[in-house]
Amino acid sequence: MSKRSPLASPPARFLLPALLVLALGGCQTTGLEDITGALGGKTETAGKQDAKPDVDALRERYRAKPSDPNVALEYGKALRETGQRAQAVAVLEQAVLGHPSNKALLAGYGRALADNGNFQQAFDVLSRAHTPEDPDWRILSAQGAVLDQLGRNEEAQQYYATALKIVPDEPLVLSNLGLSYVLQNNLPRAEETLRRAYERNPANSRVRTNFAFVLGLEGKQSEAETIVKADLPPAEAEAKVAALRQLLAKRQQRADNK
């Protein structure tokens, strides 16, 4: 039987607070906020700092056209990106009431609910955002991430598997799947899965950070630090490494206190 790193005991309790920081399109920082199930609706561009949305301008557009689903969706997304989670839910809920069959609105509303911690409701809404006849791999992956938040890891992995049938070896789905294995304390399989994700898209910071995090949990500190700071400017690389060390130290301290 292989030995487990003390950092991995028990990972689910230690990881859930980090997983609650859902990466739903928020601006990137030098911390490790991307250790998460990927529920975002956009594709990340490596090394690119996202500009903050002009919430004030979008608010005025929304007030002028509150019944326009596209305006509501854009405004709701901007609210999520700036941390105004409850307000995003309220805006998108009203939009969905007016356009109950709009799949894009349902997807945005489901993500906003998950961002706000309303996981069961988020899952139910996301289920309405696509159909078995026309599945969306991004929504399947988002549903898996929500199920992981609900502690239903095996079900979550089925959703990831279905998503991967549509987009084989998609790094963001593999990244979610790897974190799901971490929540089950299956670190070897988590590393294998996240390594596949990293090999397919080493430039994606979310994938890179999740892979480094799992390596750190396994005690592979040197490799973890090399991965997390890859292709970053020196100052940002050092900040990422410091954040990784701090996060792992907190989990070690919690493990020691159990």
Summary of the structure (lengths in Angstrom):
residues: 258
radius of gyration: 18.4
end to end distance: 22.6
largest distance: 64.1
contacts: 850
relative contact order: 0.13
helix: 66%
strand: 1%
